[in-house]
């Protein structure tokens, strides 16, 4: 049986963690404030590209495990 109080508590803590700004946000704000807006935009694009590359590696890695390792079928 599901303990609803623990589930609600988990989602509240998770929601707070998701909404809090991380180090990428701090770096972009610092770069934009101390330099030009253009630098902040390029830094944001760099972070986005890095995230895209990381997500692609994870996706293709999981696909490899599902396709070639019989245990994961």
N, C-alpha and C positions, 0 to 999 in steps of 0.2 A: 504494500500500500504506500502511496506517495504521501510524504509529510509536507503539506502545503506551506507550512511556515518556513521550513528550510528552503524550499524552492523559491518562495518570494524573497527570502533573505539573499539567496544566491543571485537572483536577477537584479536586485537593488545594488548589490556590491559590484556586479559585472557592469551594470549600466553606469555607475559612477566611474569605474575604471575606463570605460570606453569614452566617456565624455571629457575626461581630464586631458589637458594638452600634454603631448609627449615631447621628446627631445627634437623631433623634426620640426614641430611647430615653433619651438623656442628658437631653433637655428634660423628658420625663415623670417621670423619677426625681427630677430637681431640683425640679420643681414639686410633686411629691408629698411630698418630704422637707421642703421649706421652707414649704409651705402645707398644705392639707388633702388628704386622699385624693380628695375630690370633685373638686378642681381637676385632679388627675392623670387621673381617669376622663374628665372633659370634654375634656381635652387629647388623650387617646387617641381619643375619639370624633371629635374634629376632624381628627386625622391620618387616621383611617380614612375619613371622609367626603371629605377631599381626595384620597386615593388612589382612591376610588371614582369621583369626578368625573374625575380624570385618566385612569383606565382607560377610562371611557365615551367620553371625547373621542377617545382613541387608537383604540378599537374602531370608532366611527362614522366616523372619518377614514379608516381603512383600508378600511372598507366602501365609502366614497365612491370611493376610488381603484379598487377592484376593479370596481365597478358602472359607473362613468361614463368611465373611461379605458381604451380598447381595448388598450393596450399591456400592461396587467396581467391580461388574461383568460387 
